[in-house]
Amino acid sequence: MAIHVNTDDSQGLLDSIYAAIDEGSIVTWAYDDDMDFFHDTADGQWKGEAWLHPTVGKGALVLNVIPPKKGVSKEAYAVYHGRFIEMLLSHFDEGFSGAFGTAQATGDDRVN
């Protein structure tokens, strides 16, 4: 349950995402005090359903799922992964070469 974003500048891409949220050009995503992303729309439908924890790596920015106490539903998992990648394509298409979401939990996901 991770998003892998292939990029030559992981830290730069991450910093750009935070800046775009702060500047208001990205309005459907926010981040908390731990710098984890969450989906944030006016109706609040997906808020608190999961968080995405970023890790800067060489050649990739990886976002692992952090679940709420009740766990992450398949629907929330799909929404978080799909909409985060959609946001990347809409705003940062020149900052990465590809992105994909894993279908199952990876070693760094906190799913329970």
N, CA, C and O of each residue as an XYZ file, in Angstrom:
448
protein
N       0.831     -1.181      0.000
C       0.000      0.000      0.000
C       0.871      1.237      0.000
O       0.904      2.003      0.963
N       1.562      1.409     -1.085
C       2.470      2.543     -1.177
C       2.377      3.148     -2.568
O       2.021      2.478     -3.538
N       2.700      4.410     -2.638
C       2.839      5.095     -3.912
C       4.322      5.322     -4.129
O       5.008      5.854     -3.256
N       4.816      4.923     -5.281
C       6.209      5.134     -5.654
C       6.229      6.151     -6.791
O       5.584      5.958     -7.821
N       6.971      7.227     -6.594
C       7.065      8.291     -7.586
C       8.522      8.356     -8.039
O       9.404      8.734     -7.268
N       8.761      7.990     -9.276
C      10.120      8.000     -9.814
C      10.522      9.426    -10.181
O       9.887     10.072    -11.014
N      11.586      9.899     -9.546
C      12.033     11.271     -9.759
C      13.517     11.393     -9.454
O      14.049     10.678     -8.605
N      14.177     12.300    -10.151
C      15.591     12.577     -9.885
C      15.771     13.525     -8.710
O      16.884     13.689     -8.210
N      14.678     14.157     -8.263
C      14.761     15.125     -7.170
C      13.620     14.895     -6.180
O      12.654     15.657     -6.147
N      13.738     13.851     -5.384
C      12.683     13.484     -4.437
C      12.377     14.600     -3.455
O      11.213     14.938     -3.237
N      13.421     15.175     -2.860
C      13.211     16.238     -1.876
C      12.601     17.471     -2.527
O      11.711     18.101     -1.956
N      13.072     17.814     -3.709
C      12.525     18.971     -4.413
C      11.058     18.788     -4.756
O      10.269     19.723     -4.622
N      10.682     17.595     -5.197
C       9.286     17.322     -5.509
C       8.435     17.406     -4.247
O       7.368     18.020     -4.255
N       8.897     16.801     -3.181
C       8.159     16.852     -1.918
C       7.987     18.289     -1.437
O       6.895     18.687     -1.032
N       9.063     19.062     -1.483
C       8.988     20.472     -1.074
C       8.000     21.246     -1.948
O       7.282     22.118     -1.457
N       7.965     20.929     -3.238
C       7.042     21.606     -4.154
C       5.588     21.267     -3.839
O       4.713     22.124     -3.960
N       5.327     20.031     -3.438
C       3.967     19.642     -3.074
C       3.522     20.419     -1.838
O       2.428     20.983     -1.814
N       4.369     20.448     -0.816
C       4.029     21.210      0.392
C       3.781     22.678      0.051
O       2.815     23.272      0.529
N       4.644     23.259     -0.768
C       4.513     24.675     -1.134
C       3.214     24.929     -1.889
O       2.546     25.933     -1.644
N       2.848     24.036     -2.801
C       1.616     24.214     -3.580
C       0.387     24.131     -2.670
O      -0.591     24.847     -2.884
N       0.433     23.274     -1.674
C      -0.667     23.205     -0.704
C      -0.724     24.509      0.092
O      -1.795     25.088      0.273
N       0.434     24.963      0.563
C       0.487     26.208      1.343
C       0.006     27.413      0.543
O      -0.650     28.302      1.085
N       0.333     27.440     -0.745
C      -0.034     28.563     -1.613
C      -1.476     28.487     -2.092
O      -1.996     29.460     -2.638
N      -2.123     27.359     -1.900
C      -3.515     27.209     -2.298
C      -3.741     26.729     -3.713
O      -4.885     26.703     -4.167
N      -2.690     26.346     -4.436
C      -2.914     25.835     -5.789
C      -3.330     24.366     -5.775
O      -3.877     23.865     -6.758
N      -3.075     23.680     -4.671
C      -3.620     22.340     -4.446
C      -4.579     22.475     -3.268
O      -4.172     22.797     -2.152
N      -5.857     22.222     -3.535
C      -6.863     22.455     -2.496
C      -7.509     21.176     -1.977
O      -8.264     21.232     -1.007
N      -7.241     20.039     -2.584
C      -7.867     18.793     -2.142
C      -6.935     17.938     -1.297
O      -7.307     16.840     -0.881
N      -5.746     18.423     -1.042
C      -4.788     17.728     -0.183
C      -4.278     18.689      0.869
O      -4.155     19.889      0.624
N      -3.983     18.156      2.036
C      -3.406     18.927      3.133
C      -2.375     18.029      3.807
O      -2.218     16.861      3.450
N      -1.682     18.590      4.778
C      -0.740     17.779      5.552
C      -0.848     18.176      7.015
O      -1.233     19.296      7.351
N      -0.497     17.225      7.875
C      -0.620     17.442      9.310
C       0.727     17.849      9.916
O       1.693     18.095      9.193
N       0.779     17.917     11.232
C       2.007     18.334     11.925
C       3.170     17.362     11.709
O       4.332     17.739     11.856
N       2.855     16.118     11.363
C       3.897     15.126     11.068
C       4.316     15.163      9.610
O       5.150     14.368      9.175
N       3.731     16.095      8.850
C       4.006     16.273      7.424
C       3.456     15.127      6.575
O       3.933     14.884      5.466
N       2.449     14.424      7.101
C       1.771     13.362      6.364
C       0.585     13.970      5.625
O      -0.104     14.844      6.148
N       0.358     13.499      4.410
C      -0.716     14.023      3.576
C      -2.046     13.348      3.895
O      -2.087     12.171      4.255
N      -3.135     14.108      3.757
C      -4.474     13.534      3.837
C      -5.373     14.248      2.844
O      -5.148     15.411      2.507
N      -6.392     13.540      2.379
C      -7.333     14.097      1.416
C      -8.264     15.032      2.155
O      -8.820     14.666      3.190
N      -8.441     16.235      1.637
C      -9.163     17.283      2.360
C     -10.063     18.052      1.400
O      -9.625     18.991      0.735
N     -11.317     17.644      1.339
C     -12.285     18.336      0.499
C     -13.337     19.007      1.376
O     -13.421     18.739      2.575
N     -14.128     19.868      0.777
C     -15.132     20.618      1.529
C     -16.108     19.694      2.257
O     -16.547     20.008      3.364
N     -16.447     18.569      1.651
C     -17.411     17.674      2.301
C     -16.749     16.757      3.332
O     -17.444     16.083      4.093
N     -15.417     16.726      3.364
C     -14.687     15.945      4.356
C     -14.851     14.444      4.245
O     -14.561     13.715      5.194
N     -15.313     13.973      3.093
C     -15.643     12.560      2.922
C     -14.483     11.616      3.246
O     -14.699     10.567      3.852
N     -13.267     11.969      2.854
C     -12.134     11.044      3.018
C     -11.178     11.461      4.119
O     -10.187     10.775      4.366
N     -11.454     12.562      4.778
C     -10.573     13.028      5.854
C     -10.569     12.020      7.001
O     -11.626     11.578      7.451
N      -9.391     11.665      7.463
C      -9.264     10.722      8.556
C      -9.370      9.267      8.147
O      -9.330      8.383      9.002
N      -9.505      9.000      6.849
C      -9.609      7.617      6.368
C      -8.241      6.992      6.116
O      -8.124      5.769      6.031
N      -7.213      7.819      5.998
C      -5.831      7.356      5.804
C      -4.933      8.577      5.754
O      -5.403      9.708      5.623
N      -3.650      8.337      5.859
C      -2.630      9.362      5.664
C      -1.556      8.756      4.784
O      -1.397      7.536      4.738
N      -0.822      9.605      4.090
C       0.296      9.162      3.269
C       1.570      9.756      3.847
O       1.746     10.974      3.884
N       2.446      8.881      4.292
C       3.700      9.309      4.909
C       4.813      9.291      3.862
O       5.142      8.228      3.336
N       5.404     10.466      3.547
C       6.441     10.524      2.516
C       7.823     10.146      3.047
O       8.196     10.477      4.172
N       8.555      9.450      2.205
C       9.954      9.127      2.471
C      10.755      9.490      1.231
O      10.462      9.025      0.129
N      11.761     10.319      1.421
C      12.623     10.737      0.321
C      13.698      9.684      0.121
O      14.429      9.340      1.050
N      13.786      9.184     -1.082
C      14.814      8.200     -1.409
C      15.555      8.609     -2.660
O      15.174      9.556     -3.348
N      16.603      7.894     -2.941
C      17.358      8.160     -4.164
C      16.572      7.608     -5.347
O      16.367      6.399     -5.459
N      16.144      8.488     -6.210
C      15.412      8.096     -7.403
C      13.920      7.927     -7.222
O      13.209      7.676     -8.195
N      13.422      8.059     -5.989
C      11.983      7.896     -5.790
C      11.520      8.581     -4.506
O      12.229      8.619     -3.500
N      10.327      9.109     -4.580
C       9.594      9.570     -3.411
C       8.571      8.478     -3.139
O       7.789      8.132     -4.025
N       8.564      7.933     -1.938
C       7.643      6.856     -1.586
C       6.682      7.370     -0.520
O       7.092      8.002      0.454
N       5.406      7.089     -0.719
C       4.376      7.488      0.241
C       3.694      6.234      0.752
O       3.004      5.538      0.007
N       3.894      5.956      2.027
C       3.310      4.776      2.647
C       2.033      5.138      3.384
O       1.892      6.250      3.894
N       1.113      4.201      3.435
C      -0.173      4.397      4.084
C      -0.045      4.309      5.599
O       0.625      3.427      6.138
N      -0.698      5.236      6.259
C      -0.901      5.168      7.705
C      -2.410      5.105      7.898
O      -3.125      6.010      7.467
N      -2.905      4.045      8.542
C      -4.354      3.896      8.685
C      -4.890      4.558      9.949
O      -4.136      4.830     10.883
N      -6.192      4.815      9.972
C      -6.820      5.164     11.245
C      -6.932      3.883     12.075
O      -6.621      2.797     11.585
N      -7.367      4.005     13.312
C      -7.469      2.835     14.198
C      -8.333      1.716     13.625
O      -8.068      0.538     13.865
N      -9.351      2.078     12.880
C     -10.260      1.069     12.322
C      -9.686      0.361     11.097
O     -10.287     -0.592     10.601
N      -8.537      0.809     10.606
C      -7.951      0.240      9.403
C      -8.353      1.040      8.171
O      -9.186      1.942      8.246
N      -7.759      0.702      7.055
C      -8.023      1.390      5.790
C      -8.919      0.503      4.936
O      -8.596     -0.657      4.681
N     -10.033      1.047      4.501
C     -10.911      0.291      3.608
C     -10.293      0.231      2.211
O      -9.455      1.060      1.858
N     -10.710     -0.744      1.434
C     -10.226     -0.838      0.051
C     -10.604      0.410     -0.735
O      -9.825      0.891     -1.558
N     -11.790      0.930     -0.483
C     -12.247      2.127     -1.190
C     -11.379      3.333     -0.845
O     -10.977      4.081     -1.736
N     -11.088      3.527      0.441
C     -10.226      4.643      0.848
C      -8.826      4.467      0.278
O      -8.215      5.431     -0.183
N      -8.321      3.248      0.306
C      -7.003      2.960     -0.266
C      -6.970      3.387     -1.733
O      -6.045      4.072     -2.171
N      -7.979      2.979     -2.474
C      -8.033      3.302     -3.899
C      -8.137      4.811     -4.132
O      -7.461      5.358     -5.004
N      -8.980      5.473     -3.354
C      -9.156      6.918     -3.504
C      -7.860      7.650     -3.192
O      -7.447      8.521     -3.959
N      -7.215      7.317     -2.091
C      -5.984      8.006     -1.707
C      -4.892      7.825     -2.752
O      -4.214      8.786     -3.117
N      -4.722      6.615     -3.226
C      -3.674      6.365     -4.205
C      -3.997      6.999     -5.551
O      -3.158      7.676     -6.146
N      -5.204      6.776     -6.019
C      -5.581      7.328     -7.319
C      -5.580      8.844     -7.350
O      -5.081      9.447     -8.300
N      -6.128      9.455     -6.333
C      -6.227     10.915     -6.335
C      -4.886     11.589     -6.061
O      -4.642     12.699     -6.535
N      -4.013     10.926     -5.299
C      -2.698     11.523     -5.099
C      -1.904     11.492     -6.402
O      -1.251     12.473     -6.760
N      -1.962     10.373     -7.105
C      -1.267     10.297     -8.398
C      -1.890     11.270     -9.391
O      -1.175     11.898    -10.172
N      -3.201     11.402     -9.369
C      -3.879     12.380    -10.222
C      -3.361     13.793     -9.941
O      -3.098     14.554    -10.872
N      -3.214     14.147     -8.655
C      -2.699     15.463     -8.281
C      -1.283     15.657     -8.817
O      -0.950     16.726     -9.330
N      -0.451     14.621     -8.698
C       0.913     14.722     -9.221
C       0.909     14.987    -10.718
O       1.648     15.845    -11.200
N       0.080     14.256    -11.456
C       0.002     14.441    -12.905
C      -0.510     15.829    -13.270
O      -0.053     16.427    -14.245
N      -1.450     16.337    -12.498
C      -2.035     17.647    -12.786
C      -1.095     18.807    -12.488
O      -1.143     19.833    -13.167
N      -0.242     18.657    -11.481
C       0.570     19.786    -11.028
C       2.077     19.614    -11.208
O       2.797     20.610    -11.283
N       2.569     18.387    -11.279
C       4.018     18.163    -11.243
C       4.498     17.194    -12.312
O       5.483     16.487    -12.104
N       3.816     17.151    -13.456
C       4.143     16.178    -14.490
C       5.580     16.271    -14.992
O       6.119     15.287    -15.499
N       6.195     17.416    -14.861
C       7.587     17.553    -15.300
C       8.577     17.240    -14.190
O       9.786     17.273    -14.414
N       8.077     16.933    -12.985
C       8.945     16.656    -11.848
C       9.165     15.182    -11.564
O       9.891     14.827    -10.635
N       8.532     14.309    -12.372
C       8.719     12.878    -12.160
C       8.494     12.140    -13.479
O       7.864     12.661    -14.399
N       9.018     10.929    -13.550
C       8.915     10.174    -14.803
C       7.812      9.127    -14.768
O       7.391      8.644    -15.820
N       7.337      8.768    -13.585
C       6.274      7.787    -13.480
C       5.889      7.602    -12.031
O       6.641      7.957    -11.123
N       4.703      7.039    -11.821
C       4.229      6.772    -10.466
C       3.324      5.556    -10.509
O       2.618      5.322    -11.489
N       3.357      4.788     -9.434
C       2.462      3.639     -9.342
C       2.130      3.366     -7.885
O       2.878      3.732     -6.979
N       1.002      2.720     -7.682
C       0.578      2.322     -6.354
C       0.625      0.811     -6.240
O       0.246      0.101     -7.171
N       1.088      0.319     -5.104
C       1.115     -1.126     -4.891
C      -0.281     -1.614     -4.511
O      -1.063     -0.875     -3.913
N      -0.584     -2.854     -4.860
C      -1.893     -3.423     -4.582
C      -2.010     -3.967     -3.161
O      -3.111     -4.061     -2.619
N      -0.897     -4.318     -2.568
C      -0.882     -4.892     -1.224
C       0.102     -4.107     -0.364
O       0.876     -3.295     -0.870
N       0.062     -4.357      0.927
C       0.955     -3.670      1.861
C       2.408     -3.988      1.545
O       2.750     -5.100      1.143
N       3.246     -2.991      1.737
C       4.694     -3.166      1.587
C       5.317     -3.124      2.985
O       4.620     -2.890      3.972
N       6.606     -3.347      3.063
C       7.281     -3.427      4.351
C       7.161     -2.196      5.222
O       7.182     -2.312      6.447
N       7.038     -1.036      4.639
C       6.987      0.196      5.423
C       5.573      0.712      5.684
O       5.404      1.736      6.346
N       4.564      0.021      5.175
C       3.188      0.439      5.430
C       2.781      0.057      6.854
O       3.172     -0.986      7.377
N       1.997      0.922      7.451
C       1.428      0.645      8.769
C      -0.072      0.438      8.571
O      -0.857      1.379      8.683
N      -0.455     -0.785      8.279
C      -1.847     -1.027      7.910
C      -2.732     -1.447      9.070
O      -3.952     -1.465      8.908
N      -2.198     -1.780     10.208
C      -3.009     -2.170     11.361
C      -2.672     -1.344     12.570
O      -3.261     -1.537     13.634
